[in-house]
Amino acid sequence: MYKVLDPKQANVLRLRRHGWVSPEYELTDDAGSYGKLSYNIFGTRRAKAVTASGNWTFEFENLFSRTILITDQNGVINGRATQGWFSRKTILTMETGFTAEFYRPAFFWLWEYIWDSPEYGKIMRIKSSLLNIKSTVYLEQSMAPASITPLLIFLGAHLIVLRRRRRAKRG
């Protein structure tokens, strides 16, 4: 159904939005599909990512938490993504010991987000369009494990959706 993502072969990918009521985001390189991120009709506090290499659920730890739990298809917690109350960075900590930061550089007019790891350096950039209909993912040449790349792409897309929804509620 989905192709296995090889970061060395496909280094520019696109996330395309399908639907408005319960949106899905498909990861593609225009030649094949690598997976999708989907939401249910009731909101964005829970998302599900499906790829050839695994399935993950992103869900807040509790109602007032700023920590997103990452669970696999068996319900086992694989990691946590936490954003501080006054921080622009989200820190990802996986059970395997992998850590990375997700942030937006301080350029006001640029809708670009970066995954950066203290061990591997800059892993990828995600440039999103104004209405979040299409985003472009640029994979950097890094030594980061290839198995973590789809998870980072979909978690990053989920974090972008959450930030946009928060901003829209503020007015």
N, C-alpha and C positions, 0 to 999 in steps of 0.2 A: 504494500500500500504506500508506505513512505520510503524514500531513499535514505541510506545512512549518510550522515553529513561528514565529509572529509574536509577539514579547514584548509588543507594544503591545495586541494583541487578547486574548491568554490570559496573565494575570499570576498565576493560581493554578493549579498543576498538581499531579498526584499521581503518585508512583512506586509501583506495586503489584507485589508479589512473587508469582510463579507458580512452583510447584514447590519441592521441598526438596532433592532429590539434586543436580540441576544447575539452580540457580535462574536465573530471568529476571526482570528488573524492567522493567515497561512504563510508559512516560511517557504520561499521558492527562489530559484535562480533562473527562472523563465524556461528551464528545460525539464525540471522535475520538482516535486514537492517533498519537503523534509519534515513536515509536521504542522501542527496547528495549536493555537492557544484559544480556548473557548470560555465563555462566561454563561451562566444561566440567566434566565429572564429577570431575576429578582435583584441583581446588583453585581458589584465588582469586588466584593470582599473575598470571593473565592473564585479561583481560576484553575483550569485544568489544561496541561500541556501534554500532547501526544506526539511521540516521535517513533522512529524505527528502533532506537536504542533504549527507550524507556518511556514511562508515563509519570508525570509529577502533578501534585496538587499544591497550589499556593493558597494558604488560608491564614488569616490573622489568628494569633494565639488565643485572644479573647476579645471582648467587645471594645475595651479601651486601650488595647495594646498597640504598639508600633512595631511589633515583631511578627514577621510572616514565617510560618512553619512550612518547610518543604518536605512533603511526604511522597513516597513512591507508590506504585500500584498496590502494594501489600499493606499500606498504612504505616510503614516504618518511617520515622523522621530521619531525613538525610541531612538536613541543615536548617539554618535560621538566617533570615535577613532582617537586620535591625537598623532603624533610623532613630537617632537621638532627637530629643525635643527641639533643640535649636541648631540642628546640624543639617547641612544640605547633602551629606553623604549617607548612603545606605551600606552597611557592612555585612557581607555574606560570610558565614562561617559554616563550612561543611563538616560532617562527621569524619571525613577522611583526613581532615587537617587543612584542606584548601581554604584560603581566605582571599577575598577580593573586595574592592570598593566600587560602588556605582555612584556617579555624580555627574552634574552638569557644570561645565566650565563657566567662568564668570562673564561670558559674553551674552549680553542681553538679547541681541537679535538672532542668535544662533540656537536652533533647537537640536543640539547635539548632546548626547550622553556618552559617558565613557565607563568601561569596565577596566579597572586597573588592579593588579595584584602586586603585593610587596615581593613575592618570590619570582614572578614571571614578567613583570612590567605591564605595559598597556596591552590588553588582550583584544579589545574591539571597541568600535565607535558605532553608535546608533544615531542616525539622523532621521528625525521624524518631520512629517509635513505639518502644516498649520492645523489642519482638521484631523490629523492622526488617521488618515485614510490609507496612507502608504508610508512605510519607513524603510530606510536603506541601512543595511548592516555591513560594515567594513571590518573584516577580520584582519588583525595585525599579524605579522610573522612573529610568533612567540613560541615558547616551549611549553605552554600550558597544555594540560592533557586534553586530547581531542574529545574525550567522552564528556567533558564538562561544558563544551561549547554550546550545544543545543539548550542545555539548562540555563546558561547565562543569557542567551538570546531571548528566550521566552520569559525568564524572570525580569530581565530589563524591560521588555515590552509591557509586562504587567505593571511594573513600577511607573512607567511613563503614563499608562492609562490611569493609574491611581492618582498621580500628581495632577493630571489634566482635570479629572473629576473634582478633586479638592479645590482647584483654582476656579472651576466653573461654579461651584457652590458658593464661593466667597463673592462672586459677582464680578 
